[in-house]
Amino acid sequence: MIFQWAMASMLYYFMSYYLIYLPGNVYNNTYASGAAEISATLFGGILIKFCNARWAFFISNCVALAGGLCILFFGTAYEAWMPAFVIIAKFGVSSTYMLVYAVTIDLFPTLFSATAFGTCNFVANLTTILSPYVA
C-alpha cells in the first residue's frame, strides 16, 4: 500500500504541476483535467464495488499508463488531441488516488488503520515533494 500511496500521490500532483507545460491551450487542458477528476472519483467508487482491490488498482493504473504514453508519444504531434490525452491520464491517476483511501480502510484492521494511514501518507508526501522538480 505504501507504494500505491506514493505513486498515486506523486503522479496526482505531478499532473497538476505539469499541466501548464503541456502543449495546447492551457484552459482546455485544465477543463479536461477537472472533468476527468470528477468522473474518476465516481468510477473508482463503482470499480471498488464490483472488483477486488488488486483488479481495481490494475485497471486504474493501466488507464493512467495509457494516458501517459499518449502524452509522451503523441502529445507534440497531435496537439489538438492533448485535452483527450490529459483526460485519460488524469482519469487513471485520480481513480488510483481515490482508491488508496478507500482500500486502506478495508485492507487493515480498524485498530491499525490510523497507523497505516499515517505511515502511507507520510511516505507519499515525501515522494510528492519531488513532483515540482520532475515536472
Secondary structure, DSSP 8 states (H G I E B T S, - for coil): -HHHHHHHHHHHHHHHHHGGGSSS-HHHHHHHHHHHHHHHHHHHHHHHHHS-HHHHHHHHHHHHHHHHHHHHHHTTT-GGGHHHHHHHHHHHHHHHHHHHHHHHHHHS-HHHHHHHHHHHHHHHHHHHTTHHHH-
